[in-house]
Amino acid sequence: MRIEYPGAFYHIVSHGNGRLWLFKKDDDYIAFLRILGECVKRFKGKIHAFVLLRNHIHILIETPLGNISSFMRFALSGYGRYYNREYKRRGSVFKSRYGSFLVQKDRYYHTLIRYIYYNPVKAGIVEKLKEYRWSSLFYLLNEDNLSEIPWFSLSDAYSIISGDKELLEILDEGEVEIEVVYRVFIGDKGWADKILKRNEKKLTDKNINGRQEIKRDYVGKRGIDKIFNLLDTKREKIVKKKRDPLYRAAVYIMRKMLPLTNRELAETMESTEYAISKLYSRLKKSPQKYQKTFEIINEFNEMSRVKT
């Protein structure tokens, strides 16, 4: 169950199912933006920023009506239908669960803006922020193109910052990482506790247990299953593929996140203590040599919001 209330701000992250490319041509990006606009009109959402990448999306949205679940269900299912028609396929286009992170707007808004807009640079798609085409930043800096997305409101985008001058000053501060509290809040712990307290009656025990330290939720078989679920694979499929980037990523993530010994990890991955220790050491020492592996790790971090 997601926490929803009028006026809430969310950072939305959604990935293609099974590393599917969500956007294969310009028309796909345009189609998604059109559907996003339909959602803005229907559910009265206010889009403050967005970045559309090949295999995932980032959206910063304000929900005056407290209806993020309805908004995103309409957006993702609408684009899913378009995509399947366009490419004559069946099945899910997006992963079954998208990430929605409540944002403490008065203290973390600027940080999140930097994080979202720097994604194309971080991914190595462009060298400069202004070069990326499928981002709200492009439209803010090229207002003549706003006719492509008439639903995107400059007053919404600049409701917390004073305009493009301040926006550029914020972005000039460079790339930034964000920390998440209880896996669902981008803000101070005290603020997160207040939100949980106000919504306690609506939450299940499972939700409330999110107050515990994140690593306590990643223990034993439950933790292993969660990791492989976020990696969108099964342990049995990769344990024989020791040179596969997915195998290496799984070892690295489990070694960082789970309170397992090398022996226990070796048993899980059908390897030896020495091989596990050596692999982890190589990955940690020379990440640049394992680009595909760390692309998977970074995608995992996007989904779980746990820094490894």
N, C-alpha and C positions, 0 to 999 in steps of 0.2 A: 504493500500500500504506500502510495506517495503522499507526502504532506502537501496539502493545497490550501491556500487562503487568498482572499482578495488582496491584490497589490504585491504578491510575491514575485521575486526575481529568480530566474533559473538559468543555469548554464546547461544546455542540452548537448549531449554527444551521442551520435548514433553511427554504427558501423555497418558496412555491407555484410550480409550473411555469408559465412565461409570465405571471407576476404574477397567477396565479389566487388568488382568495380561498379560503383553506383552511377558514375558518369563516364560515358565513353565518347561523347561528342558534345559540342556546344549546345545543341538542341536539348540535351538531357538536363543541363544546368538550368536552361531557360524554363523547361517544363517544371522542374522542382520549384523554382522561384515563383512561377505562376500559381502552383498549388499552395505554396506558403502564403501567397497573397490572399487566396480564397479563405485560408484559415484565419488570417488577420481580420478579414471582413466578418466572417461567421462567428468567431469566438472572441473578438475584440482584443486580441493580443497585441502587444506593442513590441516590435522587434528593435532592439538596440544595436545589435551587431550580428553578423553571420559570416562564416567562411565555409565554402563547399570544396572539399578535396575529393580526389578520385574515389577513395574507399570509405570516407566518413565525413560527417558534417559537425559543425559547431554553431550553436545559436544562443544568443543572449536575449532572453525574452522576459517581459513583464506581463503578468496576468491580472488585470483589474478585476476579473470575475472569478479568479481562483479556479481555473479549469484547465490546467496544463495537460492532464491525461486526455481529455477530449480533444484538445488542440493537436497534440502529437499523434494521437490515434488517427485522426482525419488526415494529417499531413503525410504520415508514413504509409498508410494504406492507400492513399490517393496516388502517391508516387509509385508505390509497388504495382498498382494496376497499370499505370502508364508504362512502366519499365517492362513488365511481362508482355504487354501487347506489342511494344516496340521491338522487343528481341525474341518474340515467339517462344517464351519459356513459361514454366510454372514454378510455384514454390515461393518461399519467403525471400524478399529482396533485402530486408534489414534483419539484423540479429533480433532475436525475440524480445530482448529487453534493452531499451535505450537508457543512457545515463542522464539523470536529472539531478542537478546539484543546486540547492537553495543558496542564494547569494546575499550576503550582508552588504547591501548596496552602498551604504554611506562610507564604509571603510575598505571594501575590497573591489569595488567597481572598476577603478583605474587599473588595478593589478590584473583583473580578469580581461579587460579590454586588450591589454598588452599581450597576455597569454594567447587569446583567440587570434588576434591579427598576426602574430608571429608564427603561426603554424605552417604556412607555406614556405617560409624561410627555413624553419627548423627541419622541414621535410626535404629541403634541398631543391624545391621546385623553382624558386626564384631567389635572387640575391637581395633584392630590395622589396620592402612591403608594397610599395606603390605599383610594382610590376604585376602583382597577382590580379587576375581579371575577375575571379568569382568570389568576391568578398565585398561586404558592404562598404569597406574602406574605399574601394574603387569608385563606388557611386558617390560617396561623400566628397571625394577629391575631383570627380568628373561629373558635376551636376547635370550636364547636358544629357547624360545617359540615364538619368532618373526616370525618363519616360518608359524605360524597359520594366521598371518595378514601381508603378504609380502608388502602390500600397505602402511603400517604405517612406516613413515620415521623418523628415529632418528634425522636427520638434521632438520626436521621441528619441532619436539618436543623440540629440544634444540636450536632453532634458536634465542631465546630471553634470555634463561638461559644457563649457560656454560656447564651443564652436570648433571649427576645424583647426584654428590656431592652437587651442589648448590640447586638442586631440593629438596633433603632431608633436607637441611638447611631451605628452605622456609617452608616445611611441618612441621618441628619441632616447628614452631611458633604457631601451633595449629589451632583449628577451628576458622572460621571467618564468619561474616555476610557481605553481600554486599548491598550497597544502589544504587537505580536506579533513574536516572533523567528523567523526562517526560515519565516514564514507558518503555522507549526503549533504554536508554543509561546507560552503566556502565562506568562512568567517571566524569570529572568535568563539572559543568554547562556551563562554558565558552566554553569548547570544544564542548559540545552538541549544543550550540547555533550556533557555526560556521558550524557544520554539517547541521543543519536545514536551515541555511541561504544559504548554497551552493545548497541545494536540494529543496529550497522553491517552485520553479516552478513546480516540480514534485508532490508536496504534495497537497492533498485536504484540504479544510477548516477544516475538522474533524481532519486530521493529525496535522495541524498547531496548532489547539487548544490544542494539547497535551502539549504546553508550559505552560498552566495554572497549578495551583496546583492540584495534583491528586484528592484531596478530593472534589474539585469543580465539578468533573466529576461524583461524586457519590452522587447526591442529588435527593431526592424524588423518584418517581416511577422508573425513569431511573436508579438510583443507585441500588435500590432493585432488579430490573430485571438483572442488570449486575452481582450482587453478586450471585443470584440463578443460573444464566447461568454458572458462573465459578464453582459453587458447583455441577453443572451437575444434577440439580433437579428442581422441581417446588414448589413454596410456598404451593400450595393446597395439595401437597402430604405429607407434613411433619407437618403442623400446628396442626394436631390431635395427633401427636406422640411426646409428650413433653419430654419423656425420651430417645428419639432417639439421638445418638451422632450427627447426621446431623442437627437436630433441634437445639441442644445446640450450635453447631458450627455457625449456621446461626445467632442466637441471639448474640453471642459474636462478630462476625465479623461486623454485622450491628451496634451494640452498639459502637464499636471502630471507624468505618469508616464513618457512616452517621450522619449528624447533626439533628438527631431525638430525640425528648423527649421520656422518658419512656412510656408515654401515647401513642404516635404515634407508637412506636415500639410494644407495647402491642396490639394495634389495628391491626397492620400488621401481627402479629404472633398469633392472636386470643387468647390472654392471658390477664393477669392483670398487672398493673404497679408494684404491689408488687412482683409478680412471676418473672417478667423480671428482676427487680432490684436484687432480691435474687439469681437468677440463675447466672447472670453476676458476682455478688460478689463471689459466690462459685467457679466459673471457674477461676476467676482472683486470688483468694487466694490459691487454691489448684489444680493447673493444673495437678499434678502427679496423682490425683484421676480420671482424665478424659482423659486417654491416647488415646482412640479412637477418642474422640472429637478433641483433639489437633493434631492428625495425619491428620484429615480433614482440620483443620485450617492451618497447615503447608503446606499441598498440595495447599490450596487456595493461600497462600502467594507465593508459587513457581510460580503459574500461573499469579498472579496479580502483583507480585513484590512490594507489599505495605506492609510495616512492621506494624503489629498489636501488 
